[in-house]
Amino acid sequence: MPCGTFGIPLQGGSYGNAVLSREKPLSVVRIPIPDKEPRVLLMCEFRDFWFGTSHFPLKVDNRLNAVETIRGFVAEHAGNKPVFLTGDWNDTPKSRTLAAMKDFMTVLSNERCRTFHSVKGAAPDSFKDGKQDDEYCIDYIAVDSSHAAKAKVVDAHVTPDAVMSDHNPIAVVVELER
């Protein structure tokens, strides 16, 4: 069931963020992120955790503003239960954006795999011959650092897919200690 969506009109349709879940959320929060496009931090509250997504802006300063928006949400909501965040953060593992996120979030997904492949005619498969490519890792799954010790990663992978998007799907399976 869709837990929350946020769409931006485009060519008779829309694009944006969505969270899908089998469980109905207790609440859904949409927090604007300053940018020329109307981006949001979309968060869904469940019984045992918060789960959300955001597509960070292209400009570095706006990405850093997005980080501060998220930092405020996490500071307010992570006390009682973990806050998981996913999305296209539009920056690489060694960037200022990721350094700022890592001040309060712990990345659970593999930061060394290519998640974005529409540049330089690159093939989406970053695993061929064991090759890994963090230069094009811009999509992440993370948990607030105060709950990171309780989030055991069972599996983290990237699935090469050049058909559906210019981003490869990423997944993390987490066992959450109570």
C-alpha positions in Angstrom: 0.0 0.0 0.0 1.3 3.5 -0.7 2.3 5.0 2.6 3.0 8.4 1.3 3.7 10.0 -2.0 4.9 13.4 -3.3 4.7 14.1 -7.0 6.0 16.9 -9.2 3.9 17.4 -12.4 5.8 16.6 -15.6 4.5 16.2 -19.1 1.0 15.1 -18.1 2.2 12.8 -15.4 4.4 13.2 -12.3 7.6 12.1 -10.8 8.8 12.1 -7.2 9.0 10.1 -4.0 6.9 7.3 -2.7 7.1 4.8 0.2 5.3 1.5 -0.2 4.6 -0.9 2.7 2.5 -3.8 3.6 1.7 -2.1 6.9 -0.4 1.1 7.2 1.7 3.9 8.7 0.7 5.6 11.9 1.5 8.9 10.3 3.0 10.5 7.2 5.1 13.7 7.3 6.2 15.7 4.2 8.8 18.4 5.0 9.8 20.8 2.2 13.5 20.9 1.2 14.5 24.2 -0.3 15.3 24.0 -4.0 14.0 25.3 -7.4 12.0 22.0 -7.6 9.6 21.3 -4.8 11.5 18.5 -3.1 10.5 17.0 0.2 11.7 14.7 3.0 8.9 12.1 3.0 8.7 10.2 6.3 6.3 7.4 7.4 6.0 6.4 11.0 5.4 2.7 11.8 5.0 1.0 15.2 8.7 0.2 15.6 10.5 2.8 13.3 10.3 5.7 11.0 11.1 5.1 7.3 11.5 7.7 4.6 13.0 8.9 1.5 14.3 12.1 -0.1 15.8 13.1 -3.5 18.4 15.7 -2.7 18.8 18.8 -4.8 21.5 19.1 -7.5 23.3 22.2 -6.0 25.7 21.5 -3.2 24.4 24.3 -0.9 20.9 23.0 -1.3 22.0 19.5 -0.6 23.6 20.7 2.6 20.4 22.5 3.5 18.6 19.2 2.9 21.0 17.5 5.4 20.1 20.2 8.0 16.4 19.6 7.4 16.9 15.8 8.0 19.1 16.4 11.0 16.3 18.4 12.6 13.8 15.6 11.9 16.1 12.9 13.3 16.9 15.0 16.4 13.2 15.3 17.1 12.1 11.7 16.3 14.9 9.3 16.8 14.7 9.2 20.6 11.9 6.6 20.7 12.6 4.5 17.6 15.0 4.2 14.7 14.8 6.6 11.7 15.7 4.9 8.4 16.3 7.1 5.3 16.7 6.1 1.7 17.1 8.1 -1.5 19.1 9.7 -4.2 21.4 12.0 -2.2 23.1 13.2 -5.4 26.6 13.0 -4.0 29.4 10.5 -3.6 30.7 8.8 -0.5 33.6 11.2 -0.1 31.6 14.4 -0.5 30.7 17.1 2.0 27.1 16.0 1.8 27.9 12.5 2.9 30.3 13.7 5.6 27.5 15.9 7.0 25.0 13.0 6.9 27.4 10.7 8.6 27.5 13.2 11.6 24.2 11.7 12.6 23.3 8.8 10.2 25.0 5.5 9.6 25.0 4.3 6.0 23.8 0.7 5.7 24.0 0.2 1.9 27.2 -0.6 0.0 28.9 2.7 -0.7 31.4 1.1 -3.1 28.9 0.1 -5.8 27.7 2.1 -8.8 24.1 3.2 -8.3 24.0 5.8 -11.0 24.8 4.8 -14.6 23.7 7.4 -17.1 27.1 9.1 -17.3 30.0 8.4 -19.7 28.0 5.7 -21.4 28.7 3.5 -18.4 27.2 0.1 -18.1 25.0 -0.4 -15.1 26.8 -3.5 -13.9 29.4 -2.3 -11.4 30.2 -5.9 -10.4 31.6 -7.2 -13.7 35.0 -8.8 -12.9 34.7 -7.8 -9.3 34.9 -4.1 -10.2 33.4 -1.6 -7.7 32.9 2.0 -8.5 32.1 4.5 -5.6 32.5 7.5 -8.0 28.9 6.9 -9.1 27.4 5.8 -5.8 24.8 8.5 -5.1 21.9 6.4 -3.7 21.9 5.3 0.0 20.0 3.6 2.8 20.9 4.7 6.3 19.7 4.6 9.9 20.2 7.3 12.6 23.5 6.6 14.4 21.9 6.4 17.8 20.1 3.2 16.7 22.8 1.8 14.3 24.0 -0.8 16.8 20.5 -2.3 16.8 20.3 -2.5 13.0 22.1 -5.6 11.9 22.6 -5.7 8.1 21.8 -9.2 6.8 22.2 -8.3 3.1 23.1 -5.2 1.1 23.2 -5.2 -2.7 22.8 -3.2 -5.9 20.8 -4.8 -8.8 22.0 -3.7 -12.2 19.1 -2.4 -14.3 19.5 -0.1 -17.3 15.9 -0.3 -18.3 13.7 1.1 -15.6 15.9 4.1 -14.5 19.3 5.7 -14.7 19.8 4.5 -11.2 20.3 0.9 -10.1 17.9 -0.4 -7.4 19.6 -0.8 -4.0 18.4 -3.0 -1.1 19.3 -3.6 2.5 17.8 -6.3 4.6 18.0 -5.3 8.3 17.3 -7.3 11.5 16.2 -4.7 14.1 16.9 -5.6 17.7 14.2 -4.5 20.1 
